[in-house]
Amino acid sequence: MKDIKSIDRQYVMNTYARFDLLIESGKGAVCRDDEGKEYIDFTSGIGVNCLGWCDDEWADAVSAQAHRLNHTSNLYFTEPCAALAQKLCERTGYSKVFFGNSGAEANEGAIKLARKYSYDKYGEGRSKVVTLVNSFHGRTISTLSATGQDGYHKWFFPFTEGFEYVASGDVKALANALDGACALIVEFVQGEGGVVALDRDFVAEAYAMCTAKDVLFIADEVQTGMGRTGRLLASEHFGVKPDVTTLAKGLGGGLPIGAVLAGEKAVSTLGAGMHGSTFGGNPVVCAGANVVLDRLDDKLLADVTRKGEYIRLRLESCEGVASVGGLGMMVGVLPKRKKAADIAKEAIGRGLLVLTAKDRVRLLPPLTIDAVALEKGMDILTEILKG
Ligand SMILES: *Cc1c(COP(=O)(O)O)cnc(C)c1O
């Protein structure tokens, strides 16, 4: 057969600057390339494989479900979808959930929900959605609009109207922007923006302002959710209960899923025929997500906190590190000497996969990574950072 990399380069649209690495298989926190070389994974497929590669329990549930019932459409009830919705609501305190296929789709759903909520109560003229500078909310036309980074607002005009950006921490600007708004969307830790955690006091003030003005507070937990920060939802660290939370990445443990969680305020905003998704709540995907939620118990969450502290300790005592940011096992490292992109490339050569976000090296290891792989990965990374 012809070289896989050159086939891919010829036939897959070149929207990704792929690393020169063909991954063939993986187990736990280690994967193998086409020559049998092993790599320790600090990426989780960008925060997706929270149980690591091909977790046995997850793979068994997914394959059993694939043999039983693959897809029904949302015209009918299925057990895995109902079970997942119940579990998610019971664990998070939300009332209802809408299932889609991705983070961007979840955020689109949340934006639609917020605009409808406001329209129902106040009529037209309150459609504005406020987001933060340096945020990332997805790649669709509307979620690009929601993304508070100029670099994403090119080429694809006209973008969806009605978005305004406020610098994180600027309470005055936020107060002004919230006039005429139906929603504020925040990431508690800005992932693509460089793994930057929001200030706790700013979050508290923003939340209070939204509540006072009846503006929906929407948490984009596509990356921070599902145990990544040591809590099921990152909002728990900030002591707030967003009106709406979106999830995706880690929720499916490796299969595409997105979710919009709505609290009491917005629970009946979207009715029959107002929103939908062909694949949303797919039984096979939900079977995997059910395993993810079951496994994310207090013990695993405590492990995440502990492992996150270990990662931070190793980095803070490494001389090649300028600063360390993030929360739990979502870590951003500002290197002193090397460029983040060069570090990621060098890491591949040494058998370690890491991510970048802006000028940071971004680490999102599988939540289940064992101590041996974690230590070995940190040895490799700190050596690179020092060198
Ligand atoms: C990845 C990400 C998205 C987009 O998710 P997709 O599944 O790629 O559409 C949206 N918001 C945040 C915070 C993300 O990290």
The ligand as a Gaussian input file, in Angstrom:
#p B3LYP/6-31G(d) Opt

LIG

0 1
 C      -12.468000      22.417000      21.812000
 C      -13.333000      23.510000      22.321000
 C      -14.501000      23.887000      21.635000
 C      -14.872000      23.311000      20.283000
 O      -15.148000      21.955000      20.371000
 P      -15.333000      21.097000      19.009000
 O      -15.744000      19.746000      19.513000
 O      -14.023000      21.102000      18.316000
 O      -16.384000      21.759000      18.222000
 C      -15.310000      24.848000      22.196000
 N      -14.995000      25.414000      23.380000
 C      -13.888000      25.077000      24.064000
 C      -13.616000      25.713000      25.376000
 C      -13.013000      24.119000      23.556000
 O      -11.908000      23.812000      24.215000

